[in-house]
């Protein structure tokens, strides 16, 4: 089993700690992917809102209003999802740091 975290090179780690680290790092990876998805979705939502505004300016009031409203609503949902993603990522980073500190403490005791 290999990964990019570098802790498999230390034979002092018990298998349960390795599994716990794998779960934490995978959760962190998923949170980062969620953040990237939110960023892309925000750009798409901004584009939809811009198209709606342009439609209103070109005289297509009902279509432009509907399009702009859809963009604004999706933007607010994306902001909410982004906030949750950031909170989750920060909590996971704290968990990873606590786990690393406990591992270093275990390794120092041996």
Backbone bond lengths (Angstrom), bond angles and torsions (degrees), N, CA, C in turn:
res aa  C-N    CA-C-N  psi(-1)  N-CA   C-N-CA  omega(-1)  CA-C   N-CA-C  phi
1 X - - - 1.438 - - 1.522 108.71 -
2 X 1.310 116.77 127.62 1.450 119.30 -179.77 1.515 109.12 -130.52
3 X 1.318 114.55 153.83 1.456 121.00 176.13 1.513 108.95 -150.90
4 X 1.297 116.51 -176.07 1.455 121.42 -178.01 1.520 112.46 -102.23
5 X 1.309 118.09 12.69 1.459 120.47 -172.44 1.517 112.86 -92.41
6 X 1.315 118.20 -20.54 1.446 121.22 173.98 1.515 115.60 83.13
7 X 1.313 120.04 2.48 1.454 119.12 -177.98 1.520 113.03 -92.32
8 X 1.326 119.04 -6.34 1.463 119.84 177.23 1.523 111.89 -76.43
9 X 1.311 116.99 -10.63 1.454 119.78 177.96 1.515 112.03 -78.68
10 X 1.319 117.94 -8.30 1.458 121.69 -178.78 1.529 108.89 -101.68
11 X 1.325 118.33 111.59 1.458 120.60 -176.42 1.526 113.14 -72.49
12 X 1.332 119.70 -10.38 1.457 122.02 -176.79 1.526 112.83 -74.21
13 X 1.326 118.57 -16.20 1.455 120.74 -177.04 1.518 110.77 -75.73
14 X 1.334 114.89 133.37 1.457 118.26 176.83 1.533 108.75 -80.80
15 X 1.328 117.58 159.76 1.473 121.31 -176.44 1.527 113.26 -59.77
16 X 1.326 118.10 -34.32 1.461 120.37 -179.91 1.529 111.21 -65.29
17 X 1.319 116.70 -39.41 1.462 120.35 177.32 1.517 110.58 -66.15
18 X 1.323 117.56 -39.10 1.462 120.57 177.85 1.530 110.98 -62.98
19 X 1.326 116.40 -41.37 1.462 120.30 178.73 1.524 110.12 -65.23
20 X 1.320 116.10 -42.29 1.460 120.00 179.66 1.531 110.67 -61.91
21 X 1.314 116.80 -42.44 1.461 120.25 177.63 1.525 111.28 -64.63
22 X 1.326 117.10 -40.91 1.461 119.96 177.87 1.527 111.12 -59.83
23 X 1.327 116.73 -43.49 1.467 120.80 179.60 1.524 110.44 -64.19
24 X 1.322 116.60 -44.03 1.462 119.78 179.88 1.524 112.00 -63.28
25 X 1.322 116.67 -44.79 1.463 119.59 -179.56 1.529 111.80 -67.87
26 X 1.323 117.38 -35.73 1.460 119.86 177.23 1.526 110.31 -67.02
27 X 1.313 117.41 -40.30 1.466 120.37 177.15 1.516 110.89 -63.98
28 X 1.313 116.85 -39.36 1.453 120.74 177.56 1.526 110.61 -65.18
29 X 1.320 117.37 -40.29 1.458 121.00 177.89 1.532 110.88 -62.61
30 X 1.326 116.36 -42.02 1.460 120.17 179.16 1.526 111.63 -65.87
31 X 1.321 116.77 -38.07 1.463 119.93 177.92 1.526 110.51 -65.20
32 X 1.316 117.00 -38.63 1.461 120.07 177.74 1.527 111.15 -66.65
33 X 1.329 116.90 -38.54 1.460 120.06 176.99 1.529 110.51 -64.69
34 X 1.334 116.58 -38.27 1.461 120.86 177.93 1.525 110.01 -62.71
35 X 1.322 116.50 -41.22 1.456 120.16 178.27 1.532 110.50 -61.12
36 X 1.328 117.22 -42.96 1.469 120.90 178.19 1.525 111.18 -63.05
37 X 1.328 116.56 -40.66 1.458 120.95 178.26 1.523 111.00 -62.95
38 X 1.320 116.45 -41.64 1.461 120.52 178.67 1.521 110.71 -64.08
39 X 1.309 117.19 -38.89 1.462 120.67 178.88 1.525 111.06 -62.62
40 X 1.314 116.85 -46.09 1.469 120.90 179.10 1.528 110.50 -64.91
41 X 1.327 116.47 -41.81 1.466 120.45 178.65 1.517 111.44 -63.46
42 X 1.327 116.56 -35.93 1.468 119.96 177.83 1.527 110.99 -63.60
43 X 1.316 116.41 -41.37 1.469 119.80 178.76 1.531 111.08 -64.44
44 X 1.321 116.56 -40.41 1.467 120.26 178.35 1.524 110.20 -65.34
45 X 1.330 116.88 -42.78 1.459 121.18 179.40 1.523 111.47 -63.82
46 X 1.321 116.44 -39.80 1.465 120.22 176.60 1.524 110.30 -62.78
47 X 1.314 116.61 -39.40 1.463 120.51 178.32 1.528 111.12 -64.01
48 X 1.329 116.79 -41.62 1.468 120.81 179.27 1.525 109.83 -63.50
49 X 1.330 116.92 -42.93 1.466 120.18 178.66 1.523 111.04 -63.41
50 X 1.313 117.20 -39.80 1.463 121.20 179.15 1.530 110.96 -65.06
51 X 1.321 116.57 -42.59 1.475 120.06 177.50 1.523 109.62 -62.25
52 X 1.326 117.04 -40.65 1.469 120.07 177.64 1.510 112.23 -61.38
53 X 1.326 116.28 -43.20 1.467 119.90 178.46 1.533 110.92 -63.98
54 X 1.320 116.51 -40.47 1.464 120.10 178.43 1.528 111.22 -65.32
55 X 1.326 117.48 -39.10 1.469 120.31 177.59 1.523 110.72 -62.05
56 X 1.327 116.63 -39.81 1.468 119.48 177.80 1.528 109.91 -63.64
57 X 1.326 116.62 -43.41 1.463 120.10 179.62 1.524 112.18 -64.52
58 X 1.312 118.04 -30.91 1.461 121.93 -179.38 1.526 113.15 -84.47
59 X 1.341 115.87 -0.08 1.456 118.99 175.41 1.515 115.62 101.21
60 X 1.294 118.53 -2.18 1.466 121.56 177.25 1.535 108.36 -91.32
61 X 1.334 115.93 75.47 1.463 120.60 -170.70 1.534 113.56 -63.48
62 X 1.316 117.62 -48.83 1.472 118.81 -175.75 1.532 111.29 -68.28
63 X 1.314 117.21 -43.68 1.464 120.24 178.82 1.525 111.03 -66.00
64 X 1.332 115.88 -42.16 1.461 120.28 179.91 1.517 112.36 -65.69
65 X 1.339 116.13 -40.50 1.467 119.94 178.99 1.518 110.57 -63.89
66 X 1.328 116.00 -44.64 1.465 119.65 179.11 1.524 111.18 -63.13
67 X 1.307 116.94 -43.51 1.467 120.89 -179.38 1.527 111.29 -66.27
68 X 1.318 116.76 -45.30 1.471 120.37 179.76 1.522 111.10 -64.64
69 X 1.329 116.98 -40.85 1.465 120.59 178.63 1.522 110.58 -63.61
70 X 1.310 117.05 -41.58 1.467 120.44 177.05 1.522 110.96 -61.04
71 X 1.318 116.88 -42.37 1.468 120.39 177.95 1.505 112.78 -63.42
72 X 1.340 117.14 -41.37 1.465 120.81 -179.32 1.532 110.68 -68.18
73 X 1.319 117.48 -42.94 1.466 120.54 179.45 1.526 110.37 -63.92
74 X 1.317 116.42 -44.50 1.468 118.23 179.49 1.521 111.03 -66.71
75 X 1.325 118.02 -32.91 1.466 120.32 176.63 1.521 111.18 -63.45
76 X 1.323 116.54 -42.36 1.469 118.71 -179.96 1.520 111.12 -66.90
77 X 1.317 117.82 -37.11 1.467 120.16 176.38 1.525 111.11 -66.75
78 X 1.310 116.23 -39.29 1.461 120.32 179.62 1.526 110.52 -66.09
79 X 1.316 117.42 -39.61 1.472 120.57 177.18 1.518 110.22 -61.87
80 X 1.328 117.23 -41.04 1.466 121.31 178.59 1.531 110.82 -64.12
81 X 1.327 116.65 -44.92 1.469 120.70 178.45 1.520 110.31 -64.31
82 X 1.317 117.27 -38.82 1.461 121.35 178.94 1.522 110.64 -62.64
83 X 1.317 117.53 -42.88 1.458 121.21 178.78 1.528 110.77 -60.57
84 X 1.324 116.35 -43.83 1.462 119.77 177.52 1.522 111.56 -63.54
85 X 1.331 116.70 -40.20 1.455 121.00 179.75 1.525 111.30 -64.17
86 X 1.315 116.89 -42.52 1.463 120.41 179.35 1.521 110.81 -65.02
87 X 1.327 116.71 -42.39 1.468 119.85 178.31 1.522 110.54 -62.03
88 X 1.323 116.66 -41.43 1.461 120.59 179.89 1.522 111.06 -65.46
89 X 1.334 116.40 -42.20 1.454 120.02 -179.59 1.536 110.85 -64.06
90 X 1.318 117.20 -41.39 1.464 120.02 179.07 1.524 111.33 -65.30
91 X 1.326 116.87 -40.62 1.466 119.97 177.77 1.529 110.67 -64.00
92 X 1.311 117.44 -40.13 1.459 120.67 179.31 1.522 111.70 -67.99
93 X 1.321 116.68 -38.05 1.462 118.73 177.15 1.525 110.97 -63.24
94 X 1.329 116.62 -40.11 1.473 119.55 176.86 1.524 110.55 -63.30
95 X 1.336 117.02 -41.02 1.470 120.34 178.13 1.525 111.37 -62.95
96 X 1.324 116.62 -42.16 1.462 120.21 179.21 1.520 110.05 -63.38
97 X 1.326 117.07 -43.26 1.467 119.87 179.73 1.530 111.24 -64.14
98 X 1.335 117.78 -41.45 1.476 120.51 176.95 1.516 110.85 -62.54
99 X 1.336 116.35 -41.17 1.462 119.65 179.51 1.520 110.45 -65.63
100 X 1.319 117.18 -41.44 1.462 119.85 178.46 1.526 110.67 -62.37
101 X 1.337 117.39 -41.73 1.464 120.58 179.52 1.524 111.10 -64.59
102 X 1.334 116.42 -39.84 1.472 118.41 179.19 1.525 110.74 -68.51
103 X 1.325 117.46 -34.50 1.472 120.19 177.53 1.510 110.49 -67.18
104 X 1.327 117.00 -43.63 1.451 120.08 178.49 1.521 109.58 -61.67
105 X 1.341 117.68 -39.61 1.469 120.85 177.11 1.518 112.20 -63.01
106 X 1.336 116.87 -40.18 1.461 119.99 177.88 1.510 111.09 -66.50
107 X 1.332 116.76 -39.37 1.442 120.19 -178.71 1.531 111.33 -69.95
108 X 1.346 116.46 -32.81 1.461 119.92 178.11 1.522 111.47 -70.99
109 X 1.342 117.29 -29.40 1.459 121.33 -178.64 1.522 112.62 -76.52
110 X 1.328 117.72 -20.06 1.473 120.54 -177.54 1.485 111.81 -84.65
